Amino acid sequence: MTEKNQFDVADLRREYTRGGLRRKDLTAEPLALFEQWLKQACEAKLPDPTAMCVATVDENGQPYQRIVLLKHYDEHGMVFFTNLGSRKAQQLALNPRISLLFPWHMLDRQVIVLGQAERLPTFDVMKYFTSRPKDSQIGAWVSQQSTRISARGILESKFLELKQKFSQGEVPLPSFWGGFRVKFDSMEFWQGGEHRLHDRFIYQREEASAASSPTSGWKIDRLAP
């Protein structure tokens, strides 16, 4: 039973009326539709349109989620960067299976990606690291991500110390900083609909047969909402 001093969320609801998704709207492969939706999210000026929820699992089967930014995508996968000592990186080292979620709420849309994460080569990591603002490069050195600290002042003091240290030269790539490419084999597109009759389509990779093209194809199914 809901207590009187507890905020009641049960009746918070709205209709999803921003549009539908029909089979005629689908592309032959999922990345083309993803790119359409991402561009529309950018054009709609959504805050952080490249933000995605990354879900990993620890050695006990406990799921963890966090928001990171997509930094590159192509037919080979979706790329993000992180501290290699972070919780997510350690969990991916044990279990590379991963899920990504793009929560474009203002457009009544979601995209769910399933696949496997693989470490990026140092060359690719360095290329992106050197493109970052210098303060962001220094920030990568400051934090031992996911470790416990006693106060924010520790981070701020370390940042100022390193900013002074690197003031006259380039910031080197930390050995503990890297990136992952998510090689996806499933992508689901969700478009909100009236009366909770949402439109959902899932693309699942089909391995090519020996007698067909060497490239993989995609099986597309509509899912009940």
N, C-alpha and C positions, 0 to 999 in steps of 0.2 A: 504493500500500500504506500502511496506517495505521502511523505510527511509535509506538513504545511509550510515549513521553512525551506523546502527543496524546490528548486526551479523545475517546473513541469514541462518536459519537452514532447510529451506524447502527442499533443495537438498541433505542433509546429509542422506545417506542410504547405506545399504550393503545387500548382500544376506546371508540368514541363511542356511549354508550347513554342519553343524556339525553332522547331522544324523536325523533319523525319529523316530516316535513312532507308532507302529502298535498294533492291538489288541492282537496279539500273544505275544507281549512283556509285556502285563499287568499281574499283579498278582491278585489273587482272592480278596484281600482286600488292601486298599491303603497304609497302613503303611509299608508293605513289599517293595512296589515300591519306596516310599519316602526314606526308608533306603538305597536302592540301589543307588538312585540319590545322597543322601547326602554323601555316601562313595565315589562315583565318584567325587563329588565336592571337597572332602578332598584330594583324590589322585591327582587331577589336580592342587592342591595347590592354589585354589582360596582364595583370602583374605577373612577372616571372613566367612567361609562357613555356619556357624550357624546363621548368621545375618538374621533377618526377619523384615519386615515392619509390624508394629502392627497398625491396624486402629480401632478407637473407635468413638463414636458419643456423642456429648454433649446434654444437655436438650433441645436445640433449633434445633436439627437435624443436626448441623454442624459437618462434619467428621474431624478427626484429625489423622495424621499418624506420626510415628517415628520408628527408627530402634532400636531393642533390640536383645539380644542374646538368642537363644534357649539353655536351660540348661538340659533338660531331655525330653524324649518322650517314650511313650509306648501305649498300646491299650486303656489306660484310658485318654490320652490326651497329650498335649504339654505344657511344663512348662517354665515360665520366672519369673524373680524377679524384684522388683521395690520398690521405696518409696511409701508407702500407701497414702501419701498426694499429690502425683503427679497428674497431669491432667488426665492421663490415668486411674489411680486407682479410682479417683473420678467419672470419666465417667462410668467406669465399675460397680461401685456401683449403679448407676442409671439405666444403661442398659448393661447387661452382654453380649449382642451379640457382636461378635468380628470377625475380618478378619485378617489373617496372610498371608504374601506374602514372599516367598523365591526367591530372584532375582539372579539366577545363570546365569548372562548374558554371561560369557565367554564360557559357554556350550550351549548357546542358549536355556536356560530352565527357566521356572518359575513353582512354585507350589503355589496354592492359597488354603487356608484352611478357612472354615467357621464353626463357632460353638459358644459355650457359655463359658465364663470364670467364674471360681469359685475360691475363696480364698483357698490357701493351709493351712493346719493345722500348728500350731506353730512348732511341732516336725520336719516336713519336711523343714521348713524355717531355723530352727536352724542347722539342719544337713548340709544344703548347706552353710549357713553363716560361720560356723566354718571351712569349707574347703577352704574358700577364703584366698588370701594373706592378711597379717595383714594391709597393707596400704589400701587395698580395703575395709576391714572391717571399718577402720577409716573413709574412704571416705563416707561410708554410713551414718555416724553420721554427717558429715560436712554440707551436702546440704539439704535444704528444697526444694526439687525438684519442679520446675515449678514456684517458687515464684520469684518476681523481686528483683534484687540486684544492688547496685550502682557501684561495681567494683569487679574484680577478686581477688584483694588483700584481700577482706573479707574472701573468701573461703580459700586462702592460709594461712592466719593468724590463722583461726579456725583449719585447718588441723594440723599445727605445734603445736598449743595449745593441741589438743587432742592426738597427737602423743606422746607428753611429758607425758600427763596424763596417758595414757595406756602403757607406755614404760616398766613397770615392771610386767604387768599381762595380762590376756586375755581381749579381747574387747567384751563387752556384746552385745547381740542382741538388736538393737534399737526397741522400741515398734512400731515405725512407718515404719518399713521395713518388706516386706513380698513378697509373690509370688502368681502367678495364674496358674491354670491348665486350658487349653483350651480343652474342650470336643468337638471334631469335629464331624460334621455330613455330611460334604461335603469336598472333596479334588479334586482339578483340576490340571492336569498335562499338561503343555504347552511345546512343543518342536518346535523350529523354523524350517521352511521348505523353500525350494526354491520358488521363485515367490510369496512369501507371502502366500503359501498354507501350513500354519502351522498345526501341529497335536495337537489336544486338546481332552483329555478324562476327564470326570468328574465322580467321584464316589459319590453316594448319599446313605446315610444309609436308609435301609428298615427295619422297625420294624417287628420282627418275628410274625407270626400268632399264635394263641393259640394252633393250632394243630401241629405246627412245632417245630424246635429247639428253646430253650429259648434265644439263642443269635441272634443278628441282622445280616442281610446280607447286601450286597452292590449291588446297581443297577449301571451299568456302561454304559455311553453313549458317543459317539463321538460327538464333537461340531464342527460346521463350524468355520473356522478361522476368 
